[in-house]
Amino acid sequence: MAKPGFTSTILHADRRSEIEHGSVHKPIHTSVMYGYEDARDLAAVFQGKQAGYSYGRQVNPTVTALQDKVTLMEDGLATVAFATGMAALGSTLFAMLRQGDHIVSSTYLFGNTNSLFNSCIQHGVDVSFVDATSVSAVEEALRENTRLVFVETIANPRTQIADLEKIGELCRERNLLYVVDNTMTSPYLFRPKSVNAGLVINSLTKYIGGHGNALGGAVTDTGLFDWSAFPHIYENYRKGDPSGWGIQQIKKKGLRDFGATLGPEAAHHISVGADTLALRMERACENAFKLTEFLSRHPAVKAVYYPGLPDHPQHELAGRLFRSFGALFSIELMDGVDCFEVLNRLQLVIRSSHLGDTRSLGIPVAHTIFHEMGPERRAAMGIDDSLLRFSIGIEDADDLLEDFDQALQR
């Protein structure tokens, strides 16, 4: 048969390798240690000369199956899973950067990522925050000691979209590591490999897991970056094919040394949730599109930020790169409309900080997830005090429309 589609591939990913007792899902392996009849085999596994499992902090069969599934999703070379998305990003930066290095990052960042990069500055890694919707801003910020460029596909919460293709071309020309956080789009809507990303970050907690019942994160090597030219690969990892050097260092210096290990139970939940990623994303994106069309005409709403609307600055880019426009949007309310009251009146939408769930979620951005960064940084990012962010789920569209209408009409 021809190469299977996205969902067929993911549904049958576990069966690509032998599964115990004919199980369809990879079983949950809870053992921390792995025994060997011959001590020589144990040594060979530790030294990387033989395939096998050494210790639960680094490897686990259930987690390996999930990693393989994410690699298939991203059409990548290999994946390392972590306890959370922030652990995946933070451990990758720790593994790849050293004091005196420089990062160019989009200024439109998830709040915790912004906090992490500011911590990097305190530890001797400089960061330039730029408007990544323009490749020229990225290029102007590059320095001799720039080691990587970091962007998110769709910014949270204002939905700005980085100039993904042109930044990828720039990084390829300059031989820079291009790191793309794909959480807001998911591998179903977009594969960063298509724009020359070397590493892809995913918060597995969000759309891939999709059910709000497990934390997890992943970094995937797409196989496009030339690690032989990267100055910070340790000598003991410069062995064999250079394409595997980067992910090996992330495994060893990131996962092993920091120990932000994804547990097998969480890996199982995420893996099962991932089976329906495409179905959930189709429904959620359709719901978000219908809601934003309605809200863009509502007299109580000052502005709607969603790539699917024709007046979005990157609408054409999103339509060209992404399978759909995503399931997250934000709105600003007219003066005098209380954002807390609107949220409290919604009956289907859960007031919560999460996103990418089967259920619709809403949160007042400036007062919660972006409160810590202060009013000046919020203003620079265009975050108004009335801004409400919504992550739309798979409820019936008519019910969501009715819910928003009644909440705003009061």
C-alpha positions, 0 to 999 in steps of 0.5 A, a space after each residue: 500500500 501507499 505510505 499511510 496518512 498521518 492518523 493511520 501512521 500514529 494509530 499503528 506506531 506501537 506495532 512497528 516493533 514487537 509488543 509483549 503478549 500481542 498488546 496493541 498499546 505499548 504496556 506501561 513499564 514501571 521498572 526503574 532498573 533492567 537486569 542482564 544475565 551477562 555483566 558484559 551486556 550491561 557494560 555494552 549497553 551503558 557504553 552505547 555499543 549494544 541496544 538495551 535499557 540501562 536505568 529508568 531516569 534515561 530510558 523506559 520502553 513505554 517512553 521509547 514507544 512514545 518518542 518513536 511516535 513523536 518522531 513519526 509525527 514530526 518526520 524526524 530523526 529521533 526524539 527525547 521525551 521529558 517530564 514537561 515541555 519546559 523541561 524539554 526546552 530548558 534541558 536542551 538549552 543547558 545541553 547546547 549552550 555555554 557562558 558567552 553564547 548568544 540567542 536570538 529569540 522571538 519577543 512574542 513568547 509563552 510566559 514561562 519561556 520568557 522567564 527561562 530566557 531571562 534566567 539564561 541572561 543571568 547565567 551568562 547566555 545573552 538573549 536578543 528579543 526581536 519581532 520575529 514576524 520579520 526575518 530582517 529583525 532576526 538578521 540584524 540581531 545576529 552576532 558572531 557568538 549567536 548559537 541558535 535562533 528560537 521561535 514559536 509557530 503561533 505566539 501565545 496569546 496574541 497569535 503573531 506568526 514568525 516569518 518561519 520560512 525566511 528565518 529557516 533560510 537565514 539559519 541554513 545560510 549562516 549554519 545556525 541551529 534553528 529551534 522551533 516550538 511547535 506546541 501551538 500548531 502541533 505536528 498535525 497542522 505544521 511540521 517545522 522540518 518543512 522550514 528547515 528547523 533543526 530541533 522541534 520542541 513540543 509540549 506533549 501536555 497540550 494538543 498531542 496528549 489532548 486530555 489534560 491528564 498528563 504532563 510531558 514534553 519532547 525535543 525532536 531532531 529533524 536531521 537537517 542540522 549539521 552537528 559537525 559544525 556545532 562548536 559545543 558537542 563534547 568530544 565523547 559524543 563526537 563518534 560515528 554519524 554526526 547526525 546523531 551527535 545533537 540528540 545524543 548530547 541532549 539525552 546525556 547532558 540534558 535528560 540524564 544529568 538534569 533528570 527531568 524524566 517522563 514517567 511511563 504512566 504519563 507516557 502511556 496517557 499521552 500516547 493514547 491521546 495522540 491517536 486522535 490528534 488529527 480528529 481533535 484538531 480538525 474539530 477544535 480549529 473549526 470551532 475556533 474559526 466559527 467563534 472568531 467570525 462571530 466575535 469579530 462582529 460583536 459590539 462588546 469586542 474591540 479586537 480578535 486575534 486569530 490567524 484565520 481572520 483575513 485582517 490578521 497580519 500573517 493570515 496569508 502566511 498561516 494559510 500557506 504553511 499550516 493545515 488550519 489556523 489553530 484552536 487558540 485565539 484572544 479577544 480585547 473587550 470594549 472599554 467598560 466591559 469587565 473581562 472577569 465578568 465575561 469569563 464568569 458568565 460563560 457556562 461551557 468554557 472552563 476558567 483555567 490556565 491550560 490549553 490544547 484540551 478537548 474542553 474549551 478554556 479561558 483565562 484573563 492573560 494580564 492578570 495571570 500567566 503574564 502578570 509576573 513580567 510586569 506592565 512594561 513588558 506586557 505593553 511591549 508584547 501588546 497585551 491589554 488588561 482586558 485581553 482574554 485568551 481562549 483555547 477552544 475544544 471539541 464541543 458542539 459549535 452551536 453550543 459554544 456560539 450560544 454560550 459566548 453570545 449570552 456571556 457578552 450580551 449581558 
